[in-house]
Amino acid sequence: MTWGLSIDPGFSEVRVAVLASCGEVELRSLPPEDDPFEWFERTYGSRPECAAIAGGYYAPCPPGVYLIDERMTGDAMRLAPWHPRNRMTVRAFEYCRDSGIPGVAVDPMSSAALSEEATLSGYPARERRGVYYAFPLRQAFRLASESSGLSPDSARGITVYLGDEVSVAAHDGPRVVATSDPIDCEGPYGFTSAGTAPAISFIPWLERGGKGSGSRDEILKTLKARSGVFAYAGVASLSGLLKEIEDGNDDAARAVRGMAYQVSKEIGRAMAALKGTAGAVVLTGPGVCVDLLVRGIEERVSKWCPVIRVSQDDCMRTLVREGLAAAAAKRFLRYPEEKRS
């Protein structure tokens, strides 16, 4: 008998975890166009009793487990309706409302409390935001700290999400004080995302309309879903990338080495934000299974502190157990009504 469904959507795949009433967890990866709720009903012949999703980009709020409500859904549609996590927020709200089941979002992306100096972008009209992959980075930091004998409440460290987008965060105990903002394409490129583009060179590209039709949606798709390692390697999936590397595809290997180089530089920036002191660099996300990528990071940053891998599967198990437990027990936060941006 199945009990609950948790979902972590991306540009190239949707990761799901199903928790059975016996406590066992089943992990699956679905194509990005698949609806995980419809998949669940087809596969198990019933609706889930609870649903938990990885939090998206909403108005600033503390980390935690939040009830998905109309206010959160409105912000998801207003702030980044194109992002997979925000689209899933809307879908989860509609499904849970129509099905009469509780639905929660775990660790919204906009939940970092940056230091004052970290908010300055150099362009006064636009402040830097505390946006990062709070899920799974907070869980990965806690799991890695505990396995290393460190206290998550006092340890300092750096977490890295290696996925379609890359997100790097500097942790000072329970606070995240510096991040690269994946929503703004800030930081290293990922599997499908372009990362930070050279600003002056980018202007004439935009003036020419960008690639595709030149519409805003097409430009977003180019930067978020048609760039990065997969674009260099000419593949559409992580499994395809791994095969190309194994077969000796030079373009695939070069793209991965470049990603490792950029991620390592971003880790160095986060180390500077922590004033050169960190107990560990924690890597998580789908990319931890790409040995060429992880080795390229380790050889550059392991002299500073240990590099710890936390599998995406372990984080998904945390999401399904903790998120659904909070939903079932109604131990969740209410999305704030004010101070939205």
C-alpha positions in Angstrom: 0.0 0.0 0.0 1.4 3.4 -1.0 1.1 6.5 1.2 2.8 9.6 -0.2 4.6 11.2 -3.2 7.4 13.7 -3.2 8.6 15.5 -6.3 11.8 17.4 -7.3 11.3 18.7 -10.8 14.1 19.8 -13.2 14.6 20.9 -16.8 15.8 17.5 -18.0 14.0 15.2 -15.6 11.6 14.9 -12.7 12.8 13.0 -9.7 10.1 11.4 -7.5 10.1 9.4 -4.3 7.2 7.2 -3.2 6.8 6.3 0.4 4.8 3.1 1.2 2.9 2.6 4.4 5.5 0.0 5.4 8.2 2.7 5.4 10.0 1.7 2.2 10.9 4.4 -0.3 10.9 3.9 -4.1 12.9 6.3 -6.2 12.2 7.0 -9.9 13.2 9.5 -12.6 10.6 10.7 -15.1 10.8 12.6 -18.3 10.3 16.4 -17.8 7.0 16.3 -19.8 5.5 13.6 -17.5 2.9 14.7 -14.9 4.1 12.9 -11.7 0.6 12.9 -10.2 -0.8 11.2 -13.3 2.1 8.8 -13.2 1.4 7.9 -9.6 -2.2 7.1 -10.3 -1.3 5.0 -13.3 1.4 3.1 -11.5 -0.3 2.5 -8.1 -4.0 2.7 -9.1 -4.8 5.3 -6.5 -4.1 8.9 -5.4 -1.4 9.6 -2.9 -2.5 10.5 0.6 0.0 13.4 0.9 2.3 15.3 -1.5 5.6 17.1 -0.9 7.5 19.1 -3.4 11.0 20.8 -3.4 10.3 24.4 -2.7 10.5 26.9 -5.7 11.3 30.6 -6.0 8.8 32.6 -4.1 9.0 35.7 -2.0 11.7 35.7 0.7 10.8 33.4 3.7 12.6 31.3 6.3 13.5 27.7 5.5 11.0 25.0 6.5 8.0 23.1 5.4 5.1 25.2 4.1 1.6 24.5 3.2 1.1 25.1 -0.5 -1.7 27.7 -0.7 -3.0 30.3 -3.1 -0.6 33.0 -1.9 2.4 30.8 -2.6 1.0 29.7 -6.0 0.4 33.3 -6.9 4.0 34.2 -6.2 5.2 31.2 -8.1 3.2 32.4 -11.2 4.3 36.0 -10.8 8.0 35.6 -10.0 9.2 32.8 -12.3 6.3 30.9 -14.0 8.8 29.3 -16.4 10.9 27.5 -13.7 10.2 23.8 -13.2 9.8 24.2 -9.4 7.4 27.0 -9.8 5.4 25.2 -12.4 5.2 22.2 -10.1 4.1 24.4 -7.2 1.0 25.5 -9.3 0.3 21.9 -10.4 0.7 20.5 -6.9 -1.7 23.2 -5.5 -4.3 22.4 -8.1 -4.0 18.6 -7.6 -4.0 18.6 -3.9 -6.9 21.1 -3.7 -9.0 19.0 -6.2 -8.0 15.7 -4.5 -8.6 16.9 -0.9 -5.1 15.9 0.2 -2.4 18.0 2.0 0.4 19.3 -0.1 3.6 21.0 1.2 6.7 22.7 -0.2 10.0 22.0 1.5 12.7 24.7 1.8 11.8 27.4 -0.7 14.6 28.5 -2.9 14.3 32.1 -1.6 15.2 31.2 2.0 18.8 32.4 2.4 19.6 35.3 4.7 22.5 36.9 3.0 24.9 39.2 4.8 24.5 42.8 4.0 27.6 43.1 1.8 26.5 40.0 -0.1 23.3 41.8 -1.3 25.3 44.5 -3.3 25.5 43.6 -7.0 27.4 46.7 -8.2 24.3 47.7 -10.1 22.2 49.8 -7.6 18.9 49.1 -9.3 19.2 45.3 -8.6 20.2 43.8 -5.3 21.5 40.2 -5.1 19.0 37.8 -3.6 19.2 34.9 -1.2 18.1 32.4 -3.8 19.6 28.9 -4.0 18.7 25.2 -4.1 17.7 25.1 -0.4 16.4 21.6 -1.1 18.6 19.6 -1.2 21.5 21.7 0.0 20.3 22.2 3.6 19.6 18.5 4.0 23.0 17.6 2.4 24.8 19.9 4.8 23.1 18.4 7.8 23.7 14.8 6.6 27.4 15.5 5.8 27.9 17.4 9.1 26.4 14.6 11.2 28.5 11.9 9.3 31.7 13.9 10.0 31.0 14.5 13.7 30.2 18.2 13.2 27.2 20.1 14.5 25.0 21.6 11.7 24.1 24.3 14.2 27.8 25.5 14.5 29.7 24.1 11.5 30.8 26.2 8.6 30.8 24.7 5.2 30.0 25.0 1.5 27.3 23.1 -0.4 27.1 22.6 -4.1 24.1 21.4 -6.1 25.2 19.8 -9.3 22.2 19.5 -11.6 20.6 21.2 -14.6 21.4 24.4 -12.7 24.3 24.8 -10.3 23.8 26.4 -6.9 26.6 27.1 -4.4 25.9 28.2 -0.8 28.1 29.2 2.2 26.7 27.9 5.5 27.6 29.6 8.8 25.8 27.3 11.2 22.1 27.4 10.4 22.4 30.5 8.3 23.2 30.6 4.6 25.2 33.8 4.2 26.2 33.7 0.5 24.8 32.0 -2.6 25.0 32.0 -6.3 21.5 32.7 -7.7 20.5 30.0 -10.2 17.2 31.8 -11.1 19.2 34.8 -12.3 21.6 32.5 -14.2 24.4 33.5 -11.7 27.3 31.3 -11.2 28.7 28.2 -13.0 26.9 26.5 -15.9 25.1 23.3 -15.2 23.8 20.4 -17.3 21.2 22.5 -19.2 21.7 26.1 -17.8 24.1 28.7 -19.2 25.2 30.2 -15.8 26.6 33.7 -15.8 26.9 35.1 -19.3 29.5 37.8 -20.2 27.3 40.8 -19.8 28.7 43.1 -22.6 28.8 40.3 -25.1 25.3 39.3 -24.2 23.8 42.7 -25.1 24.2 42.4 -28.9 23.0 38.8 -28.7 19.8 40.1 -27.2 19.6 42.9 -29.7 19.7 40.3 -32.5 16.7 38.6 -30.8 18.7 35.7 -29.3 18.2 32.3 -30.7 14.9 30.8 -31.8 12.0 33.2 -32.3 13.6 35.8 -30.1 10.6 35.8 -27.7 11.2 36.0 -24.0 10.2 32.4 -23.6 12.6 31.3 -26.3 15.5 33.2 -24.7 14.7 31.7 -21.3 14.6 28.2 -22.9 17.9 28.8 -24.5 19.6 30.0 -21.3 18.0 27.4 -19.0 17.2 24.3 -21.0 19.4 24.4 -24.1 22.8 25.3 -22.8 25.4 23.9 -20.4 27.1 20.6 -20.6 24.3 18.9 -22.5 24.5 21.5 -25.3 28.3 21.2 -25.6 28.1 17.4 -25.6 25.1 17.1 -27.9 23.0 15.0 -25.4 19.6 15.4 -23.8 20.0 13.4 -20.5 22.5 12.5 -17.8 22.5 8.9 -18.9 23.3 10.0 -22.4 26.2 12.2 -21.1 27.6 9.3 -19.1 27.6 7.1 -22.2 29.3 9.7 -24.3 32.0 10.1 -21.7 32.5 6.3 -21.5 32.7 6.2 -25.3 35.4 8.8 -25.4 33.5 11.8 -26.7 35.9 14.7 -26.4 33.2 17.3 -26.5 31.4 15.7 -23.6 34.6 15.4 -21.5 35.6 18.9 -22.3 32.2 20.3 -21.2 32.3 18.4 -17.9 35.9 19.6 -17.2 34.7 23.1 -17.9 31.8 22.7 -15.5 34.2 21.4 -12.8 36.5 24.4 -13.3 33.6 26.9 -13.0 32.1 25.2 -9.9 35.6 25.1 -8.2 36.0 28.9 -8.8 32.5 29.5 -7.2 33.5 27.3 -4.2 36.5 29.6 -3.9 34.2 32.6 -3.8 32.1 30.9 -1.1 35.3 30.2 0.9 36.1 33.9 0.8 32.6 34.7 2.1 33.4 32.4 5.1 36.8 34.2 5.6 38.7 31.1 4.6 37.3 28.7 7.2 35.1 25.8 6.2 34.8 22.3 7.7 33.7 20.6 4.5 32.6 21.1 0.9 29.5 19.1 0.3 28.5 18.0 -3.2 25.0 16.7 -4.0 22.5 16.6 -6.9 22.4 14.3 -9.9 25.9 15.3 -10.9 27.6 13.5 -8.0 27.4 10.3 -10.2 29.7 11.9 -12.8 33.1 10.9 -11.6 34.9 13.2 -14.1 33.0 16.1 -12.7 33.6 15.3 -9.1 37.3 14.5 -9.5 37.7 17.8 -11.3 36.3 19.6 -8.3 38.1 17.6 -5.7 41.5 18.1 -7.2 41.0 21.9 -7.0 39.4 22.4 -3.6 40.2 19.3 -1.4 43.3 21.0 -0.1 41.1 23.5 1.8 38.9 20.9 3.6 37.3 17.5 3.0 35.0 17.1 0.0 31.9 15.0 0.9 29.5 13.5 -1.6 25.8 13.2 -0.5 23.7 11.3 -3.1 20.6 12.8 -4.5 18.8 9.6 -3.5 19.6 10.3 0.2 18.2 13.8 -0.1 15.0 12.5 -1.9 14.5 10.0 1.0 14.7 12.9 3.4 12.2 14.9 1.4 9.7 12.2 1.2 9.9 11.2 4.9 10.2 14.6 6.5 7.9 16.5 4.1 5.1 13.9 4.2 5.4 13.5 7.9 4.9 17.3 8.3 2.0 17.2 5.9 0.3 14.3 7.7 0.7 15.8 11.1 -0.1 19.3 9.9 3.2 20.6 11.3 3.9 23.1 8.6 4.4 26.8 8.3 2.0 29.2 6.7 3.2 31.2 3.7 3.7 34.9 4.7 1.0 37.4 3.5 3.2 40.5 3.5 6.7 41.7 2.4 6.6 39.9 -0.9 8.9 41.1 -3.6 
